[in-house]
Structure formats: structure tokens, C-alpha cells
Amino acid sequence: MKIDSFHQIQFGSVYRGLTPLSNEEVTRIYGGTYIPQNLIRGTESEPSQMKQLNDLFTVPEICLLSNVTEYFEKHNIAYHPEILFNDIQNAVRSIHPVIHDKLDENCIGNYLEKNEELRSFLQRLVNAGKKMFLVTNSPFKFVHHGMVYMIGTKWQELFDVIIVQARKPKFFTDQSRPFRIYDPVTKSQLWERVTTLEKGKVYIEGTLKQLQEMTGWRGSSVLYFGDQIYSDLADLTLHHGWKTGAIIDELRSEIKILNSEEFRHAVSWLQTLQHLIEEMQDHEDAEEIIEELLAERDQLRITTKSLFNAQFGSIFRTHHNPTYFSRRLFRYSDIYMSHVTNLLNYTLKHTFYPRRGALPHECKIPYM
């Protein structure tokens, strides 16, 4: 399902398997359209009863879950939803080491889309004297093949610190898990104690606490990019004061649609209809006209939703509110973009200033 920033379910976006549920069935199942916070995020004593599938890693997971559920439903096979979810999640997790072993320099081009600007972007930061570090949950072999393909054989020279198998988000929250040196030649971990982080070496595990202590990289002087809101960005924003940048791949297609003539026309007329409904609702003998306007508005909402995705619409908003995903994104990231190389369009001295948004009780002040 898709919910907005106020925990309201968007009708027309709830599915059992691949089958959409009617508004009446959604209301019956959830006792209305509101989802309580404890169901979404859980509490200190109770885990969450809902799974947020909001990054690229979960796309194959939700596709598999939807298709298996649909198959069970169509063939009247009894199943427990929670058990089915756990089995599919475990199956997806078990594929990770298989992928890590299978991908090498000969086939990685089949799975990675090369960005020719990436090395230029990183080199520009190095030339400006910026300290660069890489923290990833993937093993070194997997990272190495990908970085060689994307950047070149000397990719390690761009980074001052390289940390693999970091086990995020535990990397951000654990206090005492030590760093270990990884030897790419022997493919083994060394036993010696790590007291400093040196350029040219590869480290395994460790913690953010130790990274900060050994480097002095703290607070708002650090800008960290990640593509997973919770496991990459949340802890850094809430507990460490780092600046964070979110990489949202879908942004490319969304911006293209937002700038299309069809979308602009639809939204303009949608706003006009909404204004007419608001202005006419208190007039006597306007009920029939209001019903017609509401019907036209609802149809137009379906049209604008389908321009993005026929099943769920935009990932950033429901009909008129931001999505719950947007709310989390805005809370945990200082800036977001489709790719980190978007920043090549700006100088290194550029400052991104937040826009002043009008509160509901404020009038909109026109630009001079």
C-alpha cells in the first residue's frame, strides 16, 4: 500500500498480491484509512507490524512477494502472510553471496549502468582537497569489480578511507566492534590492532565512533551520501549531525513527468476544480454541481497518478499530500538528487538554501 505523511492510506494503491483491493475492503481490514504510528515504526517493546519497502534493494523483494501471494490466492493455497514474508526475505538475503561470487569483471557491465561523469566528480573533490571515504556493506571483491568498471583500476587512490562489510546500520550504532585490515591479495583479514586509518588500506567492519575518533571528521563538516533512508542516513542525522545527501534514482523520471505538458495541464485544471469546490460548497442548491465537480476531480486524480505509475503514482506524493516516504526523506536528508554527479552543475562553493514554504494560515507572497 501507499500512505501519505499523515498516515492516511491512498485509496487505489492497496494490493493483495497483484490484485487491487476495493475501498470498502481496505476500510474493513484497517478499520478506516488511518494507520497508527506503532504499526509502521513499532515501539520499544513491540517490533513494527508493517514492512517499509522504500529502496532499490526491496524492489525484487516486493515483486517476488506480490507474485507468490497472487499465485497462492489464485490457486486457493493456504498461507500465513507473515511466514510467507519471512521466507521470501530470507530467500532474497541468501542470494546476496551468490551474486557476490558470480559477478566479475567479465559480466558486471550487464548489471551496472556506467556513468562517465562519476570519476570526474570524485576527482574534482580530491583536487579541491576534500577528504573522501567509502563505507559499504558489500565485500571487497564485489566493490572492486564494480569500482573498476565505473571509475578505473586506480579507484582506491581517490579515497582516504575504504571500509567494506561495514554491516550498516550497526556500523552507526555499535560502540566497540573493532576495525580489521583486509588484504586483497591473500583475501584474508589481519589480526593486528588498528589504531589509525591509512590511505591505501582496506578495512572491514569497525564503527562510526572509531571512524570519527581516528579521523576527526565530525558534525556538519561531513557530507555523507546514501540511497537507503533508514540504514544510511537516519542515525547520522539524528545522532551525529552530519549533513546527508539521499540518492533517489526515480527522481529522474519523476522530474521528466513533472515538466511534461500533459501533467502541467492536468494539475492546473485539478487545482481549479479544487478551488471551485471549496468556494461553492457553502452555497445553497449547489449539491448537484459539487458532486459533478468531485467526480471530475477524482477522475483527474487517477489520470495524474497514472502518468507516474498506474498502480501507485508518484513516490513523493499522494493526491495532494507528501507520501510517508517523502516525510522520512525530508527528515533525514539535507539534499536529495537522482545521482551524485548532479552536483557537477554547481561550483564547490555553491550553497543550497532551503525554500520558504507557506504555512496554511499564511498568504502567498508574490515574487517582486
Contacts in CASP RR format, 6 or more apart in sequence:
PFRMAT RR
TARGET T0000
AUTHOR 0000-0000-0000
METHOD contacts of the structure
MODEL  1
MKIDSFHQIQFGSVYRGLTPLSNEEVTRIYGGTYIPQNLIRGTESEPSQM
KQLNDLFTVPEICLLSNVTEYFEKHNIAYHPEILFNDIQNAVRSIHPVIH
DKLDENCIGNYLEKNEELRSFLQRLVNAGKKMFLVTNSPFKFVHHGMVYM
IGTKWQELFDVIIVQARKPKFFTDQSRPFRIYDPVTKSQLWERVTTLEKG
KVYIEGTLKQLQEMTGWRGSSVLYFGDQIYSDLADLTLHHGWKTGAIIDE
LRSEIKILNSEEFRHAVSWLQTLQHLIEEMQDHEDAEEIIEELLAERDQL
RITTKSLFNAQFGSIFRTHHNPTYFSRRLFRYSDIYMSHVTNLLNYTLKH
TFYPRRGALPHECKIPYM
1 9 0 8 1.000
1 10 0 8 1.000
1 13 0 8 1.000
1 14 0 8 1.000
1 15 0 8 1.000
1 26 0 8 1.000
2 9 0 8 1.000
2 10 0 8 1.000
2 13 0 8 1.000
2 14 0 8 1.000
2 312 0 8 1.000
2 313 0 8 1.000
2 318 0 8 1.000
2 323 0 8 1.000
3 9 0 8 1.000
3 10 0 8 1.000
3 35 0 8 1.000
3 40 0 8 1.000
3 318 0 8 1.000
3 323 0 8 1.000
3 324 0 8 1.000
4 10 0 8 1.000
4 317 0 8 1.000
4 318 0 8 1.000
4 321 0 8 1.000
4 322 0 8 1.000
4 323 0 8 1.000
4 324 0 8 1.000
5 321 0 8 1.000
5 322 0 8 1.000
5 323 0 8 1.000
5 324 0 8 1.000
5 326 0 8 1.000
5 327 0 8 1.000
6 321 0 8 1.000
7 34 0 8 1.000
7 35 0 8 1.000
7 36 0 8 1.000
7 37 0 8 1.000
7 40 0 8 1.000
7 324 0 8 1.000
8 33 0 8 1.000
8 34 0 8 1.000
8 35 0 8 1.000
8 318 0 8 1.000
8 321 0 8 1.000
9 26 0 8 1.000
9 30 0 8 1.000
9 32 0 8 1.000
9 33 0 8 1.000
9 34 0 8 1.000
9 35 0 8 1.000
10 318 0 8 1.000
10 319 0 8 1.000
11 23 0 8 1.000
11 26 0 8 1.000
11 33 0 8 1.000
12 20 0 8 1.000
12 21 0 8 1.000
12 23 0 8 1.000
13 311 0 8 1.000
13 312 0 8 1.000
13 313 0 8 1.000
14 20 0 8 1.000
14 21 0 8 1.000
14 26 0 8 1.000
15 21 0 8 1.000
15 66 0 8 1.000
15 311 0 8 1.000
16 69 0 8 1.000
16 73 0 8 1.000
17 65 0 8 1.000
17 66 0 8 1.000
17 67 0 8 1.000
17 69 0 8 1.000
17 70 0 8 1.000
17 73 0 8 1.000
18 66 0 8 1.000
18 67 0 8 1.000
18 69 0 8 1.000
18 70 0 8 1.000
19 70 0 8 1.000
19 73 0 8 1.000
20 311 0 8 1.000
21 29 0 8 1.000
26 32 0 8 1.000
26 33 0 8 1.000
27 33 0 8 1.000
35 50 0 8 1.000
38 46 0 8 1.000
39 48 0 8 1.000
39 49 0 8 1.000
39 50 0 8 1.000
40 48 0 8 1.000
40 50 0 8 1.000
40 52 0 8 1.000
40 324 0 8 1.000
41 48 0 8 1.000
42 48 0 8 1.000
42 49 0 8 1.000
51 85 0 8 1.000
52 230 0 8 1.000
53 59 0 8 1.000
53 61 0 8 1.000
53 62 0 8 1.000
54 229 0 8 1.000
54 325 0 8 1.000
54 328 0 8 1.000
55 227 0 8 1.000
55 228 0 8 1.000
55 229 0 8 1.000
56 227 0 8 1.000
56 249 0 8 1.000
57 228 0 8 1.000
60 92 0 8 1.000
61 88 0 8 1.000
61 89 0 8 1.000
61 92 0 8 1.000
64 88 0 8 1.000
64 91 0 8 1.000
64 92 0 8 1.000
65 84 0 8 1.000
65 85 0 8 1.000
65 88 0 8 1.000
68 84 0 8 1.000
68 88 0 8 1.000
69 79 0 8 1.000
69 81 0 8 1.000
69 84 0 8 1.000
71 77 0 8 1.000
72 78 0 8 1.000
72 79 0 8 1.000
72 84 0 8 1.000
99 142 0 8 1.000
100 138 0 8 1.000
100 139 0 8 1.000
100 141 0 8 1.000
100 142 0 8 1.000
103 111 0 8 1.000
103 142 0 8 1.000
103 145 0 8 1.000
103 146 0 8 1.000
104 145 0 8 1.000
105 145 0 8 1.000
105 148 0 8 1.000
105 149 0 8 1.000
108 145 0 8 1.000
108 146 0 8 1.000
108 149 0 8 1.000
109 149 0 8 1.000
112 146 0 8 1.000
112 149 0 8 1.000
112 150 0 8 1.000
114 149 0 8 1.000
114 150 0 8 1.000
115 150 0 8 1.000
115 339 0 8 1.000
115 341 0 8 1.000
117 341 0 8 1.000
117 344 0 8 1.000
118 150 0 8 1.000
118 151 0 8 1.000
118 340 0 8 1.000
118 341 0 8 1.000
119 150 0 8 1.000
119 151 0 8 1.000
119 152 0 8 1.000
119 158 0 8 1.000
120 341 0 8 1.000
120 344 0 8 1.000
121 340 0 8 1.000
121 341 0 8 1.000
121 343 0 8 1.000
121 344 0 8 1.000
122 132 0 8 1.000
122 151 0 8 1.000
122 158 0 8 1.000
123 158 0 8 1.000
124 344 0 8 1.000
124 348 0 8 1.000
125 132 0 8 1.000
125 348 0 8 1.000
126 132 0 8 1.000
126 158 0 8 1.000
128 348 0 8 1.000
131 160 0 8 1.000
131 215 0 8 1.000
131 217 0 8 1.000
132 158 0 8 1.000
132 159 0 8 1.000
132 160 0 8 1.000
132 161 0 8 1.000
133 159 0 8 1.000
133 160 0 8 1.000
133 161 0 8 1.000
133 162 0 8 1.000
133 163 0 8 1.000
133 211 0 8 1.000
133 215 0 8 1.000
133 217 0 8 1.000
134 143 0 8 1.000
134 159 0 8 1.000
134 161 0 8 1.000
134 162 0 8 1.000
134 163 0 8 1.000
135 163 0 8 1.000
135 166 0 8 1.000
135 168 0 8 1.000
135 171 0 8 1.000
135 211 0 8 1.000
136 143 0 8 1.000
136 163 0 8 1.000
136 164 0 8 1.000
136 165 0 8 1.000
136 166 0 8 1.000
137 164 0 8 1.000
137 165 0 8 1.000
137 166 0 8 1.000
137 167 0 8 1.000
137 168 0 8 1.000
138 164 0 8 1.000
138 165 0 8 1.000
139 164 0 8 1.000
139 165 0 8 1.000
140 164 0 8 1.000
140 165 0 8 1.000
140 182 0 8 1.000
140 184 0 8 1.000
140 202 0 8 1.000
141 187 0 8 1.000
143 164 0 8 1.000
144 184 0 8 1.000
147 155 0 8 1.000
147 156 0 8 1.000
148 155 0 8 1.000
151 158 0 8 1.000
156 162 0 8 1.000
156 200 0 8 1.000
156 202 0 8 1.000
157 200 0 8 1.000
159 199 0 8 1.000
160 197 0 8 1.000
160 199 0 8 1.000
161 197 0 8 1.000
161 199 0 8 1.000
161 203 0 8 1.000
161 211 0 8 1.000
161 215 0 8 1.000
162 200 0 8 1.000
162 201 0 8 1.000
162 202 0 8 1.000
162 203 0 8 1.000
163 171 0 8 1.000
163 179 0 8 1.000
163 202 0 8 1.000
163 203 0 8 1.000
163 204 0 8 1.000
163 205 0 8 1.000
163 206 0 8 1.000
163 211 0 8 1.000
164 182 0 8 1.000
164 202 0 8 1.000
164 203 0 8 1.000
164 204 0 8 1.000
165 204 0 8 1.000
165 205 0 8 1.000
166 205 0 8 1.000
166 206 0 8 1.000
167 177 0 8 1.000
167 205 0 8 1.000
168 231 0 8 1.000
168 232 0 8 1.000
169 230 0 8 1.000
169 231 0 8 1.000
169 232 0 8 1.000
169 234 0 8 1.000
169 235 0 8 1.000
170 177 0 8 1.000
171 205 0 8 1.000
171 206 0 8 1.000
171 207 0 8 1.000
171 208 0 8 1.000
172 207 0 8 1.000
172 208 0 8 1.000
172 235 0 8 1.000
172 236 0 8 1.000
172 239 0 8 1.000
172 240 0 8 1.000
173 235 0 8 1.000
174 206 0 8 1.000
174 207 0 8 1.000
174 209 0 8 1.000
175 207 0 8 1.000
175 209 0 8 1.000
176 207 0 8 1.000
177 205 0 8 1.000
177 206 0 8 1.000
177 207 0 8 1.000
178 193 0 8 1.000
178 194 0 8 1.000
178 205 0 8 1.000
178 206 0 8 1.000
178 210 0 8 1.000
179 194 0 8 1.000
179 197 0 8 1.000
179 203 0 8 1.000
179 204 0 8 1.000
179 205 0 8 1.000
179 206 0 8 1.000
179 210 0 8 1.000
180 189 0 8 1.000
180 190 0 8 1.000
180 191 0 8 1.000
180 194 0 8 1.000
180 203 0 8 1.000
180 204 0 8 1.000
180 205 0 8 1.000
180 206 0 8 1.000
181 189 0 8 1.000
181 190 0 8 1.000
181 192 0 8 1.000
181 194 0 8 1.000
181 201 0 8 1.000
181 202 0 8 1.000
181 203 0 8 1.000
181 204 0 8 1.000
182 188 0 8 1.000
182 189 0 8 1.000
182 190 0 8 1.000
182 202 0 8 1.000
182 203 0 8 1.000
182 204 0 8 1.000
183 189 0 8 1.000
183 190 0 8 1.000
183 202 0 8 1.000
184 202 0 8 1.000
189 204 0 8 1.000
194 203 0 8 1.000
195 214 0 8 1.000
196 214 0 8 1.000
197 203 0 8 1.000
197 211 0 8 1.000
197 214 0 8 1.000
197 215 0 8 1.000
208 235 0 8 1.000
208 236 0 8 1.000
208 240 0 8 1.000
211 217 0 8 1.000
212 218 0 8 1.000
212 240 0 8 1.000
218 240 0 8 1.000
219 240 0 8 1.000
219 241 0 8 1.000
219 242 0 8 1.000
219 243 0 8 1.000
220 241 0 8 1.000
220 242 0 8 1.000
220 243 0 8 1.000
222 242 0 8 1.000
222 243 0 8 1.000
223 242 0 8 1.000
223 243 0 8 1.000
223 244 0 8 1.000
223 245 0 8 1.000
224 232 0 8 1.000
224 233 0 8 1.000
224 236 0 8 1.000
224 242 0 8 1.000
224 243 0 8 1.000
224 244 0 8 1.000
224 245 0 8 1.000
225 244 0 8 1.000
225 245 0 8 1.000
225 246 0 8 1.000
225 247 0 8 1.000
225 340 0 8 1.000
226 232 0 8 1.000
226 233 0 8 1.000
226 244 0 8 1.000
226 245 0 8 1.000
226 246 0 8 1.000
226 247 0 8 1.000
227 246 0 8 1.000
227 247 0 8 1.000
227 248 0 8 1.000
227 249 0 8 1.000
229 246 0 8 1.000
229 325 0 8 1.000
229 328 0 8 1.000
229 329 0 8 1.000
229 332 0 8 1.000
229 333 0 8 1.000
230 328 0 8 1.000
230 332 0 8 1.000
232 244 0 8 1.000
233 244 0 8 1.000
233 245 0 8 1.000
233 246 0 8 1.000
233 332 0 8 1.000
233 333 0 8 1.000
234 328 0 8 1.000
234 332 0 8 1.000
236 242 0 8 1.000
236 244 0 8 1.000
237 244 0 8 1.000
237 331 0 8 1.000
237 332 0 8 1.000
237 333 0 8 1.000
237 334 0 8 1.000
238 332 0 8 1.000
243 334 0 8 1.000
243 335 0 8 1.000
244 332 0 8 1.000
244 333 0 8 1.000
244 334 0 8 1.000
244 335 0 8 1.000
245 333 0 8 1.000
245 334 0 8 1.000
245 335 0 8 1.000
245 336 0 8 1.000
245 337 0 8 1.000
246 329 0 8 1.000
246 332 0 8 1.000
246 333 0 8 1.000
246 335 0 8 1.000
246 336 0 8 1.000
246 337 0 8 1.000
247 336 0 8 1.000
247 337 0 8 1.000
247 338 0 8 1.000
247 339 0 8 1.000
247 340 0 8 1.000
248 315 0 8 1.000
248 329 0 8 1.000
248 336 0 8 1.000
248 337 0 8 1.000
248 338 0 8 1.000
249 338 0 8 1.000
249 339 0 8 1.000
250 315 0 8 1.000
250 338 0 8 1.000
251 336 0 8 1.000
251 337 0 8 1.000
251 338 0 8 1.000
252 338 0 8 1.000
252 339 0 8 1.000
253 308 0 8 1.000
254 308 0 8 1.000
254 314 0 8 1.000
254 315 0 8 1.000
254 316 0 8 1.000
255 338 0 8 1.000
257 263 0 8 1.000
257 307 0 8 1.000
257 308 0 8 1.000
260 307 0 8 1.000
262 307 0 8 1.000
263 304 0 8 1.000
263 307 0 8 1.000
266 300 0 8 1.000
266 303 0 8 1.000
266 304 0 8 1.000
266 307 0 8 1.000
267 304 0 8 1.000
269 300 0 8 1.000
270 297 0 8 1.000
270 300 0 8 1.000
270 301 0 8 1.000
270 304 0 8 1.000
273 293 0 8 1.000
273 296 0 8 1.000
273 297 0 8 1.000
273 300 0 8 1.000
274 297 0 8 1.000
274 320 0 8 1.000
276 293 0 8 1.000
277 290 0 8 1.000
277 293 0 8 1.000
277 294 0 8 1.000
277 297 0 8 1.000
280 286 0 8 1.000
280 289 0 8 1.000
280 290 0 8 1.000
280 293 0 8 1.000
281 290 0 8 1.000
301 319 0 8 1.000
305 312 0 8 1.000
305 313 0 8 1.000
305 314 0 8 1.000
305 319 0 8 1.000
306 313 0 8 1.000
307 313 0 8 1.000
308 314 0 8 1.000
308 315 0 8 1.000
314 323 0 8 1.000
315 323 0 8 1.000
315 325 0 8 1.000
315 326 0 8 1.000
316 322 0 8 1.000
316 323 0 8 1.000
316 325 0 8 1.000
316 326 0 8 1.000
317 323 0 8 1.000
317 326 0 8 1.000
322 330 0 8 1.000
329 336 0 8 1.000
334 352 0 8 1.000
335 352 0 8 1.000
337 343 0 8 1.000
358 364 0 8 1.000
358 365 0 8 1.000
END
